Amino acid sequence: MALFLLVFLPLLSSIVLGFFGKRLSLMFCHIFSCTMIIIPFFFSLYYLNLSLSDNYNLIIPLFNWLNSGDLLAEWSLRLDLLTSIMLVVVTSVSSLVHVYSVGYMGHDPHQKRFFSYLSFFTFAMLILVTSNNFLQLFFGWEGVGLASYLLIGFWYKKDSANSAAMKAFVVNRVGDFGLLIGLAILFFFTRSLDFEIIFSMKEQLSFNKFSFFGFDFNVLDTICFFLFMGAMGKSAQIFLHTWLPDAMEGPTPVSALIHAATMVTAGVYLVARCSPLFEMSPSILSFIIIVGATTAFFAATVALVQNDIKRIIAYSTCSQLGYMFVALGSGAYQIAIFHLFTHAFFKALLFLGSGSVIHAVSDEQDIRKMGGLYKLIPFTWIVMIIGTLGLTGAPFMSGYYSKDGVIEAAFVSNTQGHLYAFYLLVFSAFLTSFYSWRLLFLTFNGKSNVPAEIYSKIHESPKIMLAPLLILSFFTIFSGAYFVDYFMSHNYQYLWQSSIYLSESNHIIEAIHNVPKWVKYSPLVMMIIGFILAIVFYIFYKKIPENLSKKFNPIYVFLLNKWYFDEIYKFIFVKNISRFGNYLSKTFDKKIIDGLGPDGISSKVSELAKHIARIQTGYIYHYAFAMLIGLTFFITYFFVRV
């Protein structure tokens, strides 16, 4: 019963606020919405404790969903260690985002609709992570996509918000199409979409082949490729990443929820849940590790030159997701989930902290127009430092344990391309440190660039916005050290056996404890170098960045334009598809469909009516003459028949 309430209480909140919100007071909506999320959070803590102590597993059948031929789908709720961790991540961050939004959205006239969308977003994610079959997972998967569209485009009167929402929706449909193909192939060869049945057939799938246009393909490799394609879209990996930075057009609490706990983590969860399949496909694991490392490096380079505070943090999310996929490609699935777990807290802290900054400076987001804010909003400054320390992997912070674990896993992995990933991640750690401290120094230190009329009004956010920041700071500091053994110690491997599959040749958890010391210390060294360079560039010698941007202008412009992915996609896809669509609209639709269809029939009938109307003269002798002619034809026809 508790698991049922955990999943469906956010749906109840969404329905009540969405359909009856106009009749309810704003205070009741705030309390009801937050309560319907906080209660599931405490339930999730209870289940996590059970999973960590007793290796607790549970499947609750609810009802038979589909029964059509071979397709049998039961709606049921699955609980294991992997699910329990995801439940804590989703409900904790969502609870804090709900509370934070009470203050942040205080002046918005459509708060009730906003909280309804937030609750639905949470519900869709909970459905996704508690699924016991791929069809139910796909339902939650698409629900998350729909909710993201609604929330990113919440301020729909802004053209930029509408464009960002549509972009997120379309790009994710590309990945979702790949996921759908993967599920179709799975069902064709297994006649099932149930996790247990499919995973039990992994060896059989790995030996099966099929022909397509004269080429032979391995069934399992093909399935894993398309499943990962779906993950690439949701988790914003390179080539399908372009929607994520633009998602910043939504309210800041939405950015925190999307980037920390819900949408972008769905892809990581999918690959971890499907570990029995991916473990049997080393070629796809190699593809994953290369894509993840490239994404981490790409996003970190772009973040170096961004000036929008939310966009910098957004590219940071994209980069950290690359780290998670490197861990997945290395076969260290639980380390990927560990980084997902710690990342949720410090990334939510950074986003909500940036929201506090934006709130203080009257919605300004350009860090070049800030500076000197640490005296005016000291609490926000301190929590942003804590979030930055977590992100950069400072010793004993949460990111220190999980991020270093990912890098060590890349080094010892047997997956092809693991050294490429290792060196790229180490360098990305340096870039992460540099752009993170750049953001902090330009925002809070130095001379203020805030207009005088705004500067005089700067003050800390209300307590209802600061309380979630305090809680997230606590998790950022302590969650890594407390949970590291459960994720990275071989003493707790038995806890993961019900939710994550490791092949007999996969000994990566043991191997990471025996890496050379230089490997262990390399991320820390890179972090320190990035920190020192940021101090030099943005505290002591502030003209160096400007001079470097002029000297290496082509590189600067290349990074500023995000490697020209948007321009390339616009040239190759958007323009051509738009032209084709216009052709179909003007030629095929209007001239053929409408011309031969409703418009054509209507015009012909109209013409016929005009001709008939001419007969209606109003003269009696015309009508008498017409009757005479008709009678003559009738009599002639009668006598001819006889």
Secondary structure as GFF3:
##gff-version 3
##sequence-region A 1 642
A	DSSP	alpha_helix	2	20	.	.	.	ID=ss1
A	DSSP	three_ten_helix	21	23	.	.	.	ID=ss2
A	DSSP	alpha_helix	26	54	.	.	.	ID=ss3
A	DSSP	beta_strand	58	68	.	.	.	ID=ss4
A	DSSP	beta_strand	71	79	.	.	.	ID=ss5
A	DSSP	alpha_helix	81	104	.	.	.	ID=ss6
A	DSSP	alpha_helix	111	129	.	.	.	ID=ss7
A	DSSP	alpha_helix	134	152	.	.	.	ID=ss8
A	DSSP	alpha_helix	159	190	.	.	.	ID=ss9
A	DSSP	alpha_helix	195	200	.	.	.	ID=ss10
A	DSSP	alpha_helix	202	207	.	.	.	ID=ss11
A	DSSP	beta_strand	209	212	.	.	.	ID=ss12
A	DSSP	beta_strand	215	218	.	.	.	ID=ss13
A	DSSP	alpha_helix	219	234	.	.	.	ID=ss14
A	DSSP	alpha_helix	243	246	.	.	.	ID=ss15
A	DSSP	three_ten_helix	247	249	.	.	.	ID=ss16
A	DSSP	alpha_helix	252	260	.	.	.	ID=ss17
A	DSSP	alpha_helix	263	273	.	.	.	ID=ss18
A	DSSP	alpha_helix	275	278	.	.	.	ID=ss19
A	DSSP	alpha_helix	282	303	.	.	.	ID=ss20
A	DSSP	alpha_helix	309	329	.	.	.	ID=ss21
A	DSSP	alpha_helix	333	360	.	.	.	ID=ss22
A	DSSP	three_ten_helix	367	369	.	.	.	ID=ss23
A	DSSP	three_ten_helix	373	375	.	.	.	ID=ss24
A	DSSP	alpha_helix	378	392	.	.	.	ID=ss25
A	DSSP	alpha_helix	398	412	.	.	.	ID=ss26
A	DSSP	alpha_helix	418	444	.	.	.	ID=ss27
A	DSSP	alpha_helix	452	455	.	.	.	ID=ss28
A	DSSP	alpha_helix	463	488	.	.	.	ID=ss29
A	DSSP	three_ten_helix	490	496	.	.	.	ID=ss30
A	DSSP	alpha_helix	508	511	.	.	.	ID=ss31
A	DSSP	three_ten_helix	512	514	.	.	.	ID=ss32
A	DSSP	alpha_helix	517	535	.	.	.	ID=ss33
A	DSSP	pi_helix	536	540	.	.	.	ID=ss34
A	DSSP	alpha_helix	544	551	.	.	.	ID=ss35
A	DSSP	alpha_helix	553	560	.	.	.	ID=ss36
A	DSSP	three_ten_helix	562	564	.	.	.	ID=ss37
A	DSSP	alpha_helix	565	569	.	.	.	ID=ss38
A	DSSP	pi_helix	570	574	.	.	.	ID=ss39
A	DSSP	alpha_helix	575	583	.	.	.	ID=ss40
A	DSSP	pi_helix	584	593	.	.	.	ID=ss41
A	DSSP	alpha_helix	594	596	.	.	.	ID=ss42
A	DSSP	alpha_helix	598	613	.	.	.	ID=ss43
A	DSSP	alpha_helix	620	641	.	.	.	ID=ss44
###
